[in-house]
Amino acid sequence: MEWIKNLEHKRPGRLNQKWEEKGKKLLLQAIEKELDKVGLKVDFSTVNEEVTRGASDLDLVYSGIENIMSIALMQTVTKSEELNVTLRLAAYVNAIERIYACYKSSGLTF
C-alpha cells in the first residue's frame, strides 16, 4: 500500500474522503426528508462528525489489505480442494504459480 501511495505521490484518503463525507451527508438529508413526509421529525444535523467522515489513509490501507488477504484465502482454499492438499501446501503452489506467471509475462523461461 505504501509503494502504491508513493508511486502516485498522493495520499489515497484525500482522493475520496470529501466525496464520501458529502455522500453520507446527502444520504442523511434524504432520510430526514422521507421521515418528514410520514410525520416523523428527525434532525441529523447534530450527528457526530465521526458518522459522516470519509475514509482515512489507515482505513483505506486496512480495507485494501483485507481485500487482498480474503482473495488469497479463497484462492488457497480452492487450490487445496482442487489438489487435495493442505492449505499450507496450496499456498506454496499458488505462490510458485504466481512467480512463474510473472516470469513468463516478462519473457523469462526456464
N, C-alpha and C positions, 0 to 999 in steps of 0.2 A: 504494500500500500504506500509506503514511504517512497519507493522507487517511482511509482506511477505519479505520485504527487510532485516529486522533484522533476520528472521529465516535463510535466506540463507547467511547472513554475506557478502553480495555483494551489490554493487550499480548497479541497473539494467541498468543504462545508459552505464556503462562500458562493459556490455555484448555484446552490439550490435553497439555501437557508431562508432567504427573504421570500422566495416563491412558496415554500412550504408554509411559512407564517401567514402569508396573505391568504392562501387556500384554506387554512384552518379557520381563520377569522371569518372568511366568507361563508364557510360551512356553518359556523355558529350563528351568523346573521340569518341564514336561510332557515335554520331550525327555529330561531326566535320568531320569524315571520309566520311559519307554518303553525307553531303553537299558538301564536296570537290569533290566527284565523279560527281556532276552535275554542277560544276564550281563555287560554292559559297564558298568563303573563310571566315571562321569564326574562331576566336581564343577564346576558352573558358578558356584558362589558366589564364586570368585576372579576371575571375568571382569571385565575392566576396565570401569569405570563408563561409559566412552565408548560402549560397545556398547549399553548399556541406557538411556542418557539420551534424553529426549524432544527434540523439535524446538525449537530456539531461535527467537527472533524473526527473526534473519537467515536461518536455514534456511527458515522459512515465507515470507519475502519472496522469496528466490531461487526457491523452488518455485512461488509464485504468478506471478512474472514469467515463469518458464519455461513455465508452462501458458498464459498469455496469449499469449506470443510464438509458441508452437507452433500454437495455434489460428489466430492471424493469418497465419502462414506457410501453413497448409493452405488457408485462405480465399483468400489471394493466388494460390497455385498454381492452385487450382480456377478462379478468375476469369480468370487468364492463359490457361488452356487453353480455357475457355468462349468468350472473346473473341478468342483467338489474338493476344494482345498480349504485350509484355514484362512481367516481374514488376514493374518499376517503375511502368508504366502501370496495371497491375492493382491495385497498392497504392493509387494515386491514386483509381481508380474506387471501390474499397472504402471509402476514407475519405469520398469525396463522398456515397456511398450512405448511410453511417452518419450523416453530418451531416444529410442530407435526412430520414432516418427520425426523427432526434431532433427536428428542427423540425416535422415532420408530427405526431408524437405530442404535441407541445406546443401544437398548434393554429396554428402559423405556416405560411403557404403563400406560394408565390411566383407 
